[in-house]
Amino acid sequence: MAQGQSLFGIHGTALALRSQRLNLLASNIANAATPNYKARDIDFDRAMALASRGHDADSAAGAAMAYRVPVTPSLDGNTVELSTEQTLFAENAVQYRTTLAFLEGRITTLKRAFKGE
């Protein structure tokens, strides 16, 4: 178990996975007009399950990554559905900030404990 894992539990890994997912969703959005671009996403729950069994964040994200199946196929082969990507990006950003706030609170608590407050 990594040292960060023991101090922050699974939350450090969750933050790393959410960050990777934000980058992937942003890439999907940026390529919305690229012919034959295939949208991808990370199944966060699957990645967390893998991480809880000892996988690091990178390998868990890689194993939980898949191509998105579009509801409405595009004629140019692009599978990005902009509204879906934007919604998922916004949801994931909120979850990222929530996880980050939890970790910041934990760090503040640890700092106070070290200072003897």
Helices and strands as residue ranges (DSSP letters): H 3-8, H 11-30, E 40-42, H 44-52, H 57-63, E 65-67, H 82-115
